[in-house]
Amino acid sequence: MYEFVVRGKQGCFILITLDDVFGFPNMTSHFGAYDVRGTAEIQSGNYYVKVT
């Protein structure tokens, strides 16, 4: 599992978690990149969203 986080002021952040990278490093998708399963979380002020 890989995580990337960008932290801002007053507890704001963007967090991207890559749980599974399909075919890495032997095979790419038909678009020429890697498909992943992961999560994105965004916290900004009173707003929060988590997408899986």
LUMLUMDREN-2810 file (N, C-alpha, C; in Angstrom, 1 decimal):
<atoms>
<atom><aa>M</aa><ch>A</ch><at>N</at><xx>0.9</xx><yy>-1.2</yy><zz>0.0</zz></atom>
<atom><aa>M</aa><ch>A</ch><at>CA</at><xx>0.0</xx><yy>0.0</yy><zz>0.0</zz></atom>
<atom><aa>M</aa><ch>A</ch><at>C</at><xx>0.9</xx><yy>1.2</yy><zz>0.0</zz></atom>
<atom><aa>Y</aa><ch>A</ch><at>N</at><xx>0.6</xx><yy>2.2</yy><zz>-0.9</zz></atom>
<atom><aa>Y</aa><ch>A</ch><at>CA</at><xx>1.3</xx><yy>3.4</yy><zz>-1.0</zz></atom>
<atom><aa>Y</aa><ch>A</ch><at>C</at><xx>0.4</xx><yy>4.6</yy><zz>-0.7</zz></atom>
<atom><aa>E</aa><ch>A</ch><at>N</at><xx>0.9</xx><yy>5.6</yy><zz>0.0</zz></atom>
<atom><aa>E</aa><ch>A</ch><at>CA</at><xx>0.1</xx><yy>6.8</yy><zz>0.4</zz></atom>
<atom><aa>E</aa><ch>A</ch><at>C</at><xx>0.8</xx><yy>8.0</yy><zz>0.0</zz></atom>
<atom><aa>F</aa><ch>A</ch><at>N</at><xx>0.1</xx><yy>9.0</yy><zz>-0.5</zz></atom>
<atom><aa>F</aa><ch>A</ch><at>CA</at><xx>0.6</xx><yy>10.3</yy><zz>-0.8</zz></atom>
<atom><aa>F</aa><ch>A</ch><at>C</at><xx>-0.3</xx><yy>11.3</yy><zz>-0.1</zz></atom>
<atom><aa>V</aa><ch>A</ch><at>N</at><xx>0.3</xx><yy>12.2</yy><zz>0.6</zz></atom>
<atom><aa>V</aa><ch>A</ch><at>CA</at><xx>-0.5</xx><yy>13.2</yy><zz>1.4</zz></atom>
<atom><aa>V</aa><ch>A</ch><at>C</at><xx>0.1</xx><yy>14.6</yy><zz>1.2</zz></atom>
<atom><aa>V</aa><ch>A</ch><at>N</at><xx>-0.8</xx><yy>15.5</yy><zz>1.0</zz></atom>
<atom><aa>V</aa><ch>A</ch><at>CA</at><xx>-0.5</xx><yy>17.0</yy><zz>0.9</zz></atom>
<atom><aa>V</aa><ch>A</ch><at>C</at><xx>-1.2</xx><yy>17.6</yy><zz>2.0</zz></atom>
<atom><aa>R</aa><ch>A</ch><at>N</at><xx>-0.5</xx><yy>18.2</yy><zz>3.0</zz></atom>
<atom><aa>R</aa><ch>A</ch><at>CA</at><xx>-1.1</xx><yy>18.8</yy><zz>4.2</zz></atom>
<atom><aa>R</aa><ch>A</ch><at>C</at><xx>-1.1</xx><yy>20.3</yy><zz>4.0</zz></atom>
<atom><aa>G</aa><ch>A</ch><at>N</at><xx>-2.2</xx><yy>20.9</yy><zz>4.4</zz></atom>
<atom><aa>G</aa><ch>A</ch><at>CA</at><xx>-2.3</xx><yy>22.4</yy><zz>4.4</zz></atom>
<atom><aa>G</aa><ch>A</ch><at>C</at><xx>-2.4</xx><yy>22.9</yy><zz>5.8</zz></atom>
<atom><aa>K</aa><ch>A</ch><at>N</at><xx>-2.9</xx><yy>24.1</yy><zz>5.9</zz></atom>
<atom><aa>K</aa><ch>A</ch><at>CA</at><xx>-3.1</xx><yy>24.8</yy><zz>7.2</zz></atom>
<atom><aa>K</aa><ch>A</ch><at>C</at><xx>-4.4</xx><yy>24.3</yy><zz>7.9</zz></atom>
<atom><aa>Q</aa><ch>A</ch><at>N</at><xx>-4.4</xx><yy>24.4</yy><zz>9.1</zz></atom>
<atom><aa>Q</aa><ch>A</ch><at>CA</at><xx>-5.7</xx><yy>24.1</yy><zz>9.9</zz></atom>
<atom><aa>Q</aa><ch>A</ch><at>C</at><xx>-6.3</xx><yy>22.8</yy><zz>9.7</zz></atom>
<atom><aa>G</aa><ch>A</ch><at>N</at><xx>-5.4</xx><yy>21.7</yy><zz>9.5</zz></atom>
<atom><aa>G</aa><ch>A</ch><at>CA</at><xx>-5.9</xx><yy>20.4</yy><zz>9.4</zz></atom>
<atom><aa>G</aa><ch>A</ch><at>C</at><xx>-6.4</xx><yy>20.0</yy><zz>8.0</zz></atom>
<atom><aa>C</aa><ch>A</ch><at>N</at><xx>-6.3</xx><yy>20.8</yy><zz>7.0</zz></atom>
<atom><aa>C</aa><ch>A</ch><at>CA</at><xx>-6.7</xx><yy>20.5</yy><zz>5.6</zz></atom>
<atom><aa>C</aa><ch>A</ch><at>C</at><xx>-5.7</xx><yy>19.5</yy><zz>5.0</zz></atom>
<atom><aa>F</aa><ch>A</ch><at>N</at><xx>-6.2</xx><yy>18.6</yy><zz>4.2</zz></atom>
<atom><aa>F</aa><ch>A</ch><at>CA</at><xx>-5.3</xx><yy>17.7</yy><zz>3.5</zz></atom>
<atom><aa>F</aa><ch>A</ch><at>C</at><xx>-5.9</xx><yy>17.0</yy><zz>2.3</zz></atom>
<atom><aa>I</aa><ch>A</ch><at>N</at><xx>-5.1</xx><yy>16.5</yy><zz>1.5</zz></atom>
<atom><aa>I</aa><ch>A</ch><at>CA</at><xx>-5.5</xx><yy>15.6</yy><zz>0.4</zz></atom>
<atom><aa>I</aa><ch>A</ch><at>C</at><xx>-4.7</xx><yy>14.3</yy><zz>0.5</zz></atom>
<atom><aa>L</aa><ch>A</ch><at>N</at><xx>-5.3</xx><yy>13.2</yy><zz>0.6</zz></atom>
<atom><aa>L</aa><ch>A</ch><at>CA</at><xx>-4.7</xx><yy>11.9</yy><zz>0.8</zz></atom>
<atom><aa>L</aa><ch>A</ch><at>C</at><xx>-5.1</xx><yy>10.9</yy><zz>-0.3</zz></atom>
<atom><aa>I</aa><ch>A</ch><at>N</at><xx>-4.1</xx><yy>10.4</yy><zz>-1.0</zz></atom>
<atom><aa>I</aa><ch>A</ch><at>CA</at><xx>-4.4</xx><yy>9.4</yy><zz>-2.0</zz></atom>
<atom><aa>I</aa><ch>A</ch><at>C</at><xx>-3.7</xx><yy>8.1</yy><zz>-1.6</zz></atom>
<atom><aa>T</aa><ch>A</ch><at>N</at><xx>-4.5</xx><yy>7.0</yy><zz>-1.5</zz></atom>
<atom><aa>T</aa><ch>A</ch><at>CA</at><xx>-3.9</xx><yy>5.7</yy><zz>-1.1</zz></atom>
<atom><aa>T</aa><ch>A</ch><at>C</at><xx>-4.1</xx><yy>4.7</yy><zz>-2.3</zz></atom>
<atom><aa>L</aa><ch>A</ch><at>N</at><xx>-3.0</xx><yy>4.1</yy><zz>-2.6</zz></atom>
<atom><aa>L</aa><ch>A</ch><at>CA</at><xx>-3.0</xx><yy>3.1</yy><zz>-3.7</zz></atom>
<atom><aa>L</aa><ch>A</ch><at>C</at><xx>-3.0</xx><yy>1.7</yy><zz>-3.0</zz></atom>
<atom><aa>D</aa><ch>A</ch><at>N</at><xx>-4.1</xx><yy>1.0</yy><zz>-3.0</zz></atom>
<atom><aa>D</aa><ch>A</ch><at>CA</at><xx>-4.2</xx><yy>-0.3</yy><zz>-2.4</zz></atom>
<atom><aa>D</aa><ch>A</ch><at>C</at><xx>-3.7</xx><yy>-1.4</yy><zz>-3.2</zz></atom>
<atom><aa>D</aa><ch>A</ch><at>N</at><xx>-3.9</xx><yy>-1.4</yy><zz>-4.5</zz></atom>
<atom><aa>D</aa><ch>A</ch><at>CA</at><xx>-3.5</xx><yy>-2.5</yy><zz>-5.4</zz></atom>
<atom><aa>D</aa><ch>A</ch><at>C</at><xx>-3.2</xx><yy>-1.9</yy><zz>-6.8</zz></atom>
<atom><aa>V</aa><ch>A</ch><at>N</at><xx>-2.0</xx><yy>-2.2</yy><zz>-7.3</zz></atom>
<atom><aa>V</aa><ch>A</ch><at>CA</at><xx>-1.6</xx><yy>-1.8</yy><zz>-8.7</zz></atom>
<atom><aa>V</aa><ch>A</ch><at>C</at><xx>-1.6</xx><yy>-3.0</yy><zz>-9.5</zz></atom>
<atom><aa>F</aa><ch>A</ch><at>N</at><xx>-2.5</xx><yy>-3.1</yy><zz>-10.5</zz></atom>
<atom><aa>F</aa><ch>A</ch><at>CA</at><xx>-2.7</xx><yy>-4.3</yy><zz>-11.3</zz></atom>
<atom><aa>F</aa><ch>A</ch><at>C</at><xx>-1.7</xx><yy>-4.4</yy><zz>-12.3</zz></atom>
<atom><aa>G</aa><ch>A</ch><at>N</at><xx>-1.0</xx><yy>-5.6</yy><zz>-12.4</zz></atom>
<atom><aa>G</aa><ch>A</ch><at>CA</at><xx>0.0</xx><yy>-5.9</yy><zz>-13.4</zz></atom>
<atom><aa>G</aa><ch>A</ch><at>C</at><xx>1.3</xx><yy>-5.3</yy><zz>-13.3</zz></atom>
<atom><aa>F</aa><ch>A</ch><at>N</at><xx>1.6</xx><yy>-4.5</yy><zz>-12.2</zz></atom>
<atom><aa>F</aa><ch>A</ch><at>CA</at><xx>2.9</xx><yy>-3.8</yy><zz>-12.1</zz></atom>
<atom><aa>F</aa><ch>A</ch><at>C</at><xx>3.9</xx><yy>-4.8</yy><zz>-11.7</zz></atom>
<atom><aa>P</aa><ch>A</ch><at>N</at><xx>5.1</xx><yy>-4.8</yy><zz>-12.3</zz></atom>
<atom><aa>P</aa><ch>A</ch><at>CA</at><xx>5.6</xx><yy>-3.9</yy><zz>-13.4</zz></atom>
<atom><aa>P</aa><ch>A</ch><at>C</at><xx>5.6</xx><yy>-4.6</yy><zz>-14.8</zz></atom>
<atom><aa>N</aa><ch>A</ch><at>N</at><xx>4.9</xx><yy>-5.8</yy><zz>-14.9</zz></atom>
<atom><aa>N</aa><ch>A</ch><at>CA</at><xx>5.0</xx><yy>-6.6</yy><zz>-16.1</zz></atom>
<atom><aa>N</aa><ch>A</ch><at>C</at><xx>4.0</xx><yy>-6.2</yy><zz>-17.2</zz></atom>
<atom><aa>M</aa><ch>A</ch><at>N</at><xx>2.9</xx><yy>-5.6</yy><zz>-16.8</zz></atom>
<atom><aa>M</aa><ch>A</ch><at>CA</at><xx>1.9</xx><yy>-5.4</yy><zz>-17.8</zz></atom>
<atom><aa>M</aa><ch>A</ch><at>C</at><xx>1.2</xx><yy>-4.0</yy><zz>-17.6</zz></atom>
<atom><aa>T</aa><ch>A</ch><at>N</at><xx>0.9</xx><yy>-3.3</yy><zz>-18.7</zz></atom>
<atom><aa>T</aa><ch>A</ch><at>CA</at><xx>0.2</xx><yy>-2.0</yy><zz>-18.5</zz></atom>
<atom><aa>T</aa><ch>A</ch><at>C</at><xx>-1.2</xx><yy>-2.2</yy><zz>-19.1</zz></atom>
<atom><aa>S</aa><ch>A</ch><at>N</at><xx>-2.1</xx><yy>-1.3</yy><zz>-18.8</zz></atom>
<atom><aa>S</aa><ch>A</ch><at>CA</at><xx>-3.4</xx><yy>-1.3</yy><zz>-19.4</zz></atom>
<atom><aa>S</aa><ch>A</ch><at>C</at><xx>-3.4</xx><yy>-0.9</yy><zz>-20.9</zz></atom>
<atom><aa>H</aa><ch>A</ch><at>N</at><xx>-4.5</xx><yy>-1.0</yy><zz>-21.5</zz></atom>
<atom><aa>H</aa><ch>A</ch><at>CA</at><xx>-4.5</xx><yy>-0.6</yy><zz>-22.9</zz></atom>
<atom><aa>H</aa><ch>A</ch><at>C</at><xx>-4.3</xx><yy>0.9</yy><zz>-23.2</zz></atom>
<atom><aa>F</aa><ch>A</ch><at>N</at><xx>-4.4</xx><yy>1.7</yy><zz>-22.2</zz></atom>
<atom><aa>F</aa><ch>A</ch><at>CA</at><xx>-4.0</xx><yy>3.1</yy><zz>-22.3</zz></atom>
<atom><aa>F</aa><ch>A</ch><at>C</at><xx>-2.6</xx><yy>3.4</yy><zz>-22.1</zz></atom>
<atom><aa>G</aa><ch>A</ch><at>N</at><xx>-1.8</xx><yy>2.4</yy><zz>-21.7</zz></atom>
<atom><aa>G</aa><ch>A</ch><at>CA</at><xx>-0.3</xx><yy>2.5</yy><zz>-21.5</zz></atom>
<atom><aa>G</aa><ch>A</ch><at>C</at><xx>0.1</xx><yy>2.9</yy><zz>-20.1</zz></atom>
<atom><aa>A</aa><ch>A</ch><at>N</at><xx>-0.8</xx><yy>2.8</yy><zz>-19.2</zz></atom>
<atom><aa>A</aa><ch>A</ch><at>CA</at><xx>-0.4</xx><yy>3.1</yy><zz>-17.8</zz></atom>
<atom><aa>A</aa><ch>A</ch><at>C</at><xx>-0.9</xx><yy>1.9</yy><zz>-16.9</zz></atom>
<atom><aa>Y</aa><ch>A</ch><at>N</at><xx>-0.8</xx><yy>2.1</yy><zz>-15.6</zz></atom>
<atom><aa>Y</aa><ch>A</ch><at>CA</at><xx>-1.2</xx><yy>1.0</yy><zz>-14.7</zz></atom>
<atom><aa>Y</aa><ch>A</ch><at>C</at><xx>-2.6</xx><yy>1.3</yy><zz>-14.1</zz></atom>
<atom><aa>D</aa><ch>A</ch><at>N</at><xx>-3.4</xx><yy>0.3</yy><zz>-13.9</zz></atom>
<atom><aa>D</aa><ch>A</ch><at>CA</at><xx>-4.7</xx><yy>0.5</yy><zz>-13.3</zz></atom>
<atom><aa>D</aa><ch>A</ch><at>C</at><xx>-4.5</xx><yy>0.2</yy><zz>-11.8</zz></atom>
<atom><aa>V</aa><ch>A</ch><at>N</at><xx>-5.2</xx><yy>1.0</yy><zz>-10.9</zz></atom>
<atom><aa>V</aa><ch>A</ch><at>CA</at><xx>-5.0</xx><yy>0.9</yy><zz>-9.5</zz></atom>
<atom><aa>V</aa><ch>A</ch><at>C</at><xx>-6.4</xx><yy>0.9</yy><zz>-8.8</zz></atom>
<atom><aa>R</aa><ch>A</ch><at>N</at><xx>-6.4</xx><yy>0.3</yy><zz>-7.6</zz></atom>
<atom><aa>R</aa><ch>A</ch><at>CA</at><xx>-7.5</xx><yy>0.4</yy><zz>-6.7</zz></atom>
<atom><aa>R</aa><ch>A</ch><at>C</at><xx>-7.1</xx><yy>1.2</yy><zz>-5.5</zz></atom>
<atom><aa>G</aa><ch>A</ch><at>N</at><xx>-7.8</xx><yy>2.2</yy><zz>-5.1</zz></atom>
<atom><aa>G</aa><ch>A</ch><at>CA</at><xx>-7.4</xx><yy>3.0</yy><zz>-4.0</zz></atom>
<atom><aa>G</aa><ch>A</ch><at>C</at><xx>-8.5</xx><yy>3.9</yy><zz>-3.5</zz></atom>
<atom><aa>T</aa><ch>A</ch><at>N</at><xx>-8.0</xx><yy>4.9</yy><zz>-2.7</zz></atom>
<atom><aa>T</aa><ch>A</ch><at>CA</at><xx>-8.9</xx><yy>5.8</yy><zz>-2.0</zz></atom>
<atom><aa>T</aa><ch>A</ch><at>C</at><xx>-8.4</xx><yy>7.2</yy><zz>-2.1</zz></atom>
<atom><aa>A</aa><ch>A</ch><at>N</at><xx>-9.3</xx><yy>8.2</yy><zz>-2.2</zz></atom>
<atom><aa>A</aa><ch>A</ch><at>CA</at><xx>-8.9</xx><yy>9.6</yy><zz>-2.2</zz></atom>
<atom><aa>A</aa><ch>A</ch><at>C</at><xx>-9.7</xx><yy>10.2</yy><zz>-1.1</zz></atom>
<atom><aa>E</aa><ch>A</ch><at>N</at><xx>-9.1</xx><yy>11.0</yy><zz>-0.2</zz></atom>
<atom><aa>E</aa><ch>A</ch><at>CA</at><xx>-9.7</xx><yy>11.7</yy><zz>0.9</zz></atom>
<atom><aa>E</aa><ch>A</ch><at>C</at><xx>-9.3</xx><yy>13.2</yy><zz>0.8</zz></atom>
<atom><aa>I</aa><ch>A</ch><at>N</at><xx>-10.3</xx><yy>14.0</yy><zz>0.9</zz></atom>
<atom><aa>I</aa><ch>A</ch><at>CA</at><xx>-10.0</xx><yy>15.5</yy><zz>0.9</zz></atom>
<atom><aa>I</aa><ch>A</ch><at>C</at><xx>-10.7</xx><yy>16.1</yy><zz>2.1</zz></atom>
<atom><aa>Q</aa><ch>A</ch><at>N</at><xx>-10.0</xx><yy>16.9</yy><zz>2.9</zz></atom>
<atom><aa>Q</aa><ch>A</ch><at>CA</at><xx>-10.5</xx><yy>17.6</yy><zz>4.1</zz></atom>
<atom><aa>Q</aa><ch>A</ch><at>C</at><xx>-10.2</xx><yy>19.1</yy><zz>3.9</zz></atom>
<atom><aa>S</aa><ch>A</ch><at>N</at><xx>-11.2</xx><yy>19.9</yy><zz>3.8</zz></atom>
<atom><aa>S</aa><ch>A</ch><at>CA</at><xx>-11.0</xx><yy>21.3</yy><zz>3.6</zz></atom>
<atom><aa>S</aa><ch>A</ch><at>C</at><xx>-12.0</xx><yy>22.1</yy><zz>4.4</zz></atom>
<atom><aa>G</aa><ch>A</ch><at>N</at><xx>-11.6</xx><yy>22.7</yy><zz>5.5</zz></atom>
<atom><aa>G</aa><ch>A</ch><at>CA</at><xx>-12.5</xx><yy>23.4</yy><zz>6.4</zz></atom>
<atom><aa>G</aa><ch>A</ch><at>C</at><xx>-13.6</xx><yy>22.5</yy><zz>6.9</zz></atom>
<atom><aa>N</aa><ch>A</ch><at>N</at><xx>-14.8</xx><yy>22.8</yy><zz>6.7</zz></atom>
<atom><aa>N</aa><ch>A</ch><at>CA</at><xx>-16.0</xx><yy>22.0</yy><zz>7.2</zz></atom>
<atom><aa>N</aa><ch>A</ch><at>C</at><xx>-16.3</xx><yy>20.9</yy><zz>6.2</zz></atom>
<atom><aa>Y</aa><ch>A</ch><at>N</at><xx>-15.6</xx><yy>20.8</yy><zz>5.1</zz></atom>
<atom><aa>Y</aa><ch>A</ch><at>CA</at><xx>-16.0</xx><yy>19.8</yy><zz>4.1</zz></atom>
<atom><aa>Y</aa><ch>A</ch><at>C</at><xx>-15.0</xx><yy>18.6</yy><zz>4.1</zz></atom>
<atom><aa>Y</aa><ch>A</ch><at>N</at><xx>-15.6</xx><yy>17.4</yy><zz>4.0</zz></atom>
<atom><aa>Y</aa><ch>A</ch><at>CA</at><xx>-14.8</xx><yy>16.2</yy><zz>3.9</zz></atom>
<atom><aa>Y</aa><ch>A</ch><at>C</at><xx>-15.4</xx><yy>15.2</yy><zz>3.0</zz></atom>
<atom><aa>V</aa><ch>A</ch><at>N</at><xx>-14.6</xx><yy>14.6</yy><zz>2.1</zz></atom>
<atom><aa>V</aa><ch>A</ch><at>CA</at><xx>-15.1</xx><yy>13.6</yy><zz>1.2</zz></atom>
<atom><aa>V</aa><ch>A</ch><at>C</at><xx>-14.1</xx><yy>12.4</yy><zz>1.1</zz></atom>
<atom><aa>K</aa><ch>A</ch><at>N</at><xx>-14.6</xx><yy>11.2</yy><zz>1.0</zz></atom>
<atom><aa>K</aa><ch>A</ch><at>CA</at><xx>-13.8</xx><yy>10.0</yy><zz>0.9</zz></atom>
<atom><aa>K</aa><ch>A</ch><at>C</at><xx>-14.4</xx><yy>9.2</yy><zz>-0.2</zz></atom>
<atom><aa>V</aa><ch>A</ch><at>N</at><xx>-13.6</xx><yy>8.9</yy><zz>-1.3</zz></atom>
<atom><aa>V</aa><ch>A</ch><at>CA</at><xx>-14.0</xx><yy>8.2</yy><zz>-2.5</zz></atom>
<atom><aa>V</aa><ch>A</ch><at>C</at><xx>-13.2</xx><yy>6.9</yy><zz>-2.6</zz></atom>
<atom><aa>T</aa><ch>A</ch><at>N</at><xx>-13.9</xx><yy>5.8</yy><zz>-2.7</zz></atom>
<atom><aa>T</aa><ch>A</ch><at>CA</at><xx>-13.2</xx><yy>4.5</yy><zz>-2.9</zz></atom>
<atom><aa>T</aa><ch>A</ch><at>C</at><xx>-13.3</xx><yy>4.0</yy><zz>-4.3</zz></atom>
</atoms>
